Amino acid sequence: MRNNRRRVIVLKNYRLETEVIHKGYDSQSFQGSLTPPLFQSSTFTMKSAEQGERRFAGEEEGYVYSRLGNPTVTVLEERIAELEGGEAGLAFSSGMAAVSATLFGLVRSGDHILVSEGVYGCTYGLLELLKDRFNVDYDLIAMDEEDHIRSYIRPETKVIYVETPINPTMKLVDLELVCKLGKEFEAKVVVDNTFATPYLQRPITFGADVVVHSATKYISGHGDVVAGLMVGSREFVNEVRMTTQKDIGGIISPFDAWLLIRGLKTLPVRMDRHCTNAVKIAEKMKAHPKVKDIIFPGDDQFPQAGIVKSQMKQAGGMISFLIDGGKETAQRFMNELQLIKIAVSLGDAETLIQHPATMTHSVVPEEKREKMGIGPELIRLSVGLEAWEDIWADIEQALEKI
Ligand code: 3LM
């Protein structure tokens, strides 16, 4: 944070569990306030007209207007950059604001984006919008085989965009492989790290250029904020800050940034519990005769278990599963739940359940949905922080009723 008071520069390289609590904030610069102050101010006063001129000309550092920067938001941006291992961070009003500002910052008319076969429904919507209105083409492809990926790369391919784990099919993308191809073909690799969070997976350490997040999810962790984050090189972050973010305007509110700073402090402890709860629930589900299949990266028979091992610290807190009987049975099962809430979003303290084909991914045309692996039998569970025995008891009683 910029401030005239005594500033203690902390040079130590702490571990992630420490940086989620301390990075980007020096309490002694702010009258000893343990928590970063909330600068709930739209604008910043100048000492003189000349100072205003210098700040607008970029000749003097300092805050001007909260669409261009805000001290509370700066703490969050420095913190997420450190956690992801990138040079700089940028906060947004939603995950989609982060995804759209990133893509608008990277592509021009005539370019091509290579996309993992399966992305969040509104990211798919954005790709369609880019194609229809801005002449930016894209291909959704399985990214398991190197030769298959290579066969889709063209001279116009400027971005490789992946989610891993993919929402909601839980397929993984090998980050080392896509980053290698990105470098070879000079395409920027963008990774949506929402499902894993930097605690479980750090794409930049594999060579990714940009990481985006729906901070609405695990980073907030409490279901009370809609926000997005992006991390990349200082040059790219500055460019997005001063172009696609400044002029399109999807900035985070200082209060929401403050809530995310608070949420981030407990990210590692929350993630540990989400992950251990998910392992327990997945084991129980797998053994239940009414569950046709589970798709969970923590399962020892998960087909991409090798990728979990090579790039994730733990398998995460999301489980997708199938029960026989199509949409009607899936909905009947969901309606029988008592503790678990039917809601989109994920990563909250509360266990949430949703039906992707009719909810989060309903905007994706059926034939593309099927290709992504999102059929009417698929149900997505965001395992919360409750006692796993209570979560399982609720699932079990609902399964018994169908
Ligand atoms: C959901 N997902 O329930 P926001 N990237 C990923 C996401 O999962 C999401 C975004 C970006 C869900 C939201 S559906 C109406 C609710 C991997 C969001 C976009 O703009 O913060 O919602 O993030 O899967």
Residues whose N, C-alpha, C, O or C-beta is under 5 A from the ligand:
A	BS01	3LM	S94 G95 M96 Y120 N167 D192 T194 S214 T216 A227 V344 S345 L346 T360
